[in-house]
Amino acid sequence: MRIDKFLKVSRLIKRRTVANEACDAGRILVNDKVVKASYDVKEGDIIEIRFGQKAVKAEVLSIAETTKKDEAKELFRFI
C-alpha cells in the first residue's frame, strides 16, 4: 500500500492530499529515509512524521485497505 494512503487509512493524517503534500515536502521518513508518496509501506516499517518542531514515530503493525475509526489504532503503534 502507498504511504500516503496508509497515513490516511490509519488516521495518522486526516486527508490523503495532506499526506501527499507532506511527502513532497520531505516531512515523512520511513526507516530514517525521506520517501515519496508512492513508497510501498510494509509491516514493521518505522514511520516518522515531522510537524514543525515535533516528530511522531509509529511502527506499522498491519495493513488494511479500509478500516473503521475504532480499528484504525490497531494498524500502528506509537514509539
C-alpha positions as CSV (number, residue, x, y, z in Angstrom):
1,M,0.0,0.0,0.0
2,R,1.2,3.5,-0.8
3,I,2.4,5.5,2.2
4,D,0.0,8.4,1.6
5,K,-2.9,6.0,1.5
6,F,-1.7,4.2,4.7
7,L,-1.4,7.5,6.6
8,K,-5.0,8.4,5.7
9,V,-6.4,4.9,6.4
10,S,-4.6,4.7,9.8
11,R,-5.7,8.2,10.5
12,L,-2.2,9.5,11.3
13,I,-3.0,12.2,8.8
14,K,-6.7,13.2,8.1
15,R,-6.6,13.6,4.3
16,R,-4.7,11.8,1.6
17,T,-3.9,15.1,-0.2
18,V,-2.3,16.4,3.0
19,A,-0.3,13.2,3.4
20,N,0.8,13.5,-0.3
21,E,1.9,17.2,0.3
22,A,3.8,16.1,3.4
23,C,5.7,13.5,1.4
24,D,6.5,16.0,-1.3
25,A,7.8,18.4,1.3
26,G,10.1,15.7,2.8
27,R,8.4,15.5,6.1
28,I,7.7,11.8,6.0
29,L,10.5,9.4,6.8
30,V,10.4,5.6,6.7
31,N,13.2,3.7,8.4
32,D,15.1,7.1,8.6
33,K,14.9,7.8,4.8
34,V,12.8,10.5,3.2
35,V,10.2,8.9,1.0
36,K,7.8,9.9,-1.8
37,A,4.0,9.4,-1.6
38,S,4.3,6.3,-3.9
39,Y,6.6,4.4,-1.4
40,D,5.2,0.9,-0.7
41,V,4.8,0.6,3.1
42,K,5.3,-2.8,4.7
43,E,4.6,-4.3,8.2
44,G,7.5,-3.5,10.6
45,D,8.4,-0.2,8.9
46,I,9.0,2.8,11.2
47,I,7.3,5.9,10.0
48,E,8.3,9.3,11.3
49,I,6.2,12.4,10.6
50,R,7.6,15.8,11.3
51,F,5.2,18.6,12.2
52,G,7.3,21.7,12.7
53,Q,9.3,21.2,15.8
54,K,7.5,17.9,16.8
55,A,8.0,14.5,15.4
56,V,5.7,11.5,15.6
57,K,7.1,8.0,15.3
58,A,5.0,4.9,14.7
59,E,5.6,1.3,13.7
60,V,3.4,-0.3,11.1
61,L,1.7,-3.4,12.7
62,S,-0.7,-4.3,9.9
63,I,-2.0,-3.0,6.6
64,A,-5.7,-2.8,5.6
65,E,-7.4,-1.1,2.6
66,T,-10.2,0.3,4.8
67,T,-10.8,0.5,8.5
68,K,-13.4,1.8,10.9
69,K,-12.4,4.6,13.2
70,D,-12.1,2.3,16.2
71,E,-9.9,-0.3,14.3
72,A,-7.5,2.3,12.8
73,K,-5.4,2.4,16.0
74,E,-4.6,-1.3,15.5
75,L,-2.7,-0.6,12.3
76,F,0.2,1.1,14.1
77,R,1.9,1.5,17.4
78,F,3.5,4.8,18.7
79,I,7.2,4.7,19.6
